[in-house]
Amino acid sequence: MNSFNHYSLGSVGRWLFQSMAGIDTHEEGVGFKSIVIAPKPGGNLHKMTARYQSINGLIGMSWETNGANITLTIDIPVNTKALIDLSFLKQPLHTNVGSGRYVYEGELTQPFTQIL
């Protein structure tokens, strides 16, 4: 095989962005004008950082856990809005935000390896 531009590799990248990092478009906005941030941490990963260069600017998402608690840092570009869904926390968070940097800390609902 001479090319790494194959769907099987792209599907892994898509899963990393949409599931582990939770970066996706919202159904009401095209081109990442309206963003959904809904990460699904778990498995053997204890740290995740993802960045996506959208037409509106850089979308950033990172999380780090010690197994019981998690810290998330989210960057939303200017002139966009985001729905943040952190339903895996002991005190779930669902909020709409504008552009800026947001840091959330919380306790996980269950042992970390079982969330996925």
VENSULLIN-V96955 format. One record per residue. N is the residue number from 1. RES is the residue in three letters. PSI is psi in degrees with one decimal (999 if undefined). Layout:
BEGIN
n = {N & N}
res = {RES & RES}
psi = {PSI & PSI}
END
This chain:
BEGIN
n = {1 & 2 & 3 & 4 & 5 & 6 & 7 & 8 & 9 & 10 & 11 & 12 & 13 & 14 & 15 & 16 & 17 & 18 & 19 & 20 & 21 & 22 & 23 & 24 & 25 & 26 & 27 & 28 & 29 & 30 & 31 & 32 & 33 & 34 & 35 & 36 & 37 & 38 & 39 & 40 & 41 & 42 & 43 & 44 & 45 & 46 & 47 & 48 & 49 & 50 & 51 & 52 & 53 & 54 & 55 & 56 & 57 & 58 & 59 & 60 & 61 & 62 & 63 & 64 & 65 & 66 & 67 & 68 & 69 & 70 & 71 & 72 & 73 & 74 & 75 & 76 & 77 & 78 & 79 & 80 & 81 & 82 & 83 & 84 & 85 & 86 & 87 & 88 & 89 & 90 & 91 & 92 & 93 & 94 & 95 & 96 & 97 & 98 & 99 & 100 & 101 & 102 & 103 & 104 & 105 & 106 & 107 & 108 & 109 & 110 & 111 & 112 & 113 & 114 & 115 & 116}
res = {MET & ASN & SER & PHE & ASN & HIS & TYR & SER & LEU & GLY & SER & VAL & GLY & ARG & TRP & LEU & PHE & GLN & SER & MET & ALA & GLY & ILE & ASP & THR & HIS & GLU & GLU & GLY & VAL & GLY & PHE & LYS & SER & ILE & VAL & ILE & ALA & PRO & LYS & PRO & GLY & GLY & ASN & LEU & HIS & LYS & MET & THR & ALA & ARG & TYR & GLN & SER & ILE & ASN & GLY & LEU & ILE & GLY & MET & SER & TRP & GLU & THR & ASN & GLY & ALA & ASN & ILE & THR & LEU & THR & ILE & ASP & ILE & PRO & VAL & ASN & THR & LYS & ALA & LEU & ILE & ASP & LEU & SER & PHE & LEU & LYS & GLN & PRO & LEU & HIS & THR & ASN & VAL & GLY & SER & GLY & ARG & TYR & VAL & TYR & GLU & GLY & GLU & LEU & THR & GLN & PRO & PHE & THR & GLN & ILE & LEU}
psi = {127.3 & -16.6 & 136.0 & 7.2 & 73.5 & 146.6 & -37.1 & -35.5 & -35.8 & -33.6 & -31.2 & -44.5 & -42.5 & -43.0 & -41.7 & -44.8 & -48.2 & -30.2 & -64.0 & -46.7 & -28.5 & 21.6 & 121.8 & 165.4 & 151.0 & 147.7 & -21.0 & -6.9 & 135.2 & 159.1 & 32.6 & 29.4 & -31.3 & 122.4 & 149.0 & 127.6 & 107.1 & 73.0 & 155.5 & 77.3 & 154.5 & -168.7 & -143.6 & 3.9 & 136.6 & -1.9 & 139.3 & 133.0 & 130.3 & 143.0 & 139.1 & 124.6 & 95.9 & 173.9 & -22.6 & -9.5 & -174.9 & 125.6 & 127.3 & 144.5 & 127.3 & 147.2 & 152.4 & 138.4 & 153.0 & 7.5 & -31.9 & -32.1 & 160.2 & 144.6 & 128.2 & 138.1 & 125.7 & 130.6 & 123.6 & 126.6 & 165.2 & 152.0 & 28.6 & 168.1 & 161.0 & 145.8 & 120.0 & 122.1 & 103.4 & 61.2 & -9.7 & -3.3 & 154.6 & -36.7 & 90.4 & 147.4 & 127.5 & 111.2 & 153.0 & 134.0 & 162.2 & -163.2 & 152.1 & -175.2 & 134.7 & 135.4 & 127.4 & 139.5 & 141.0 & 170.6 & 137.2 & 150.6 & -27.5 & 169.4 & 138.6 & -41.5 & -11.8 & -3.0 & -45.0 & 999}
END
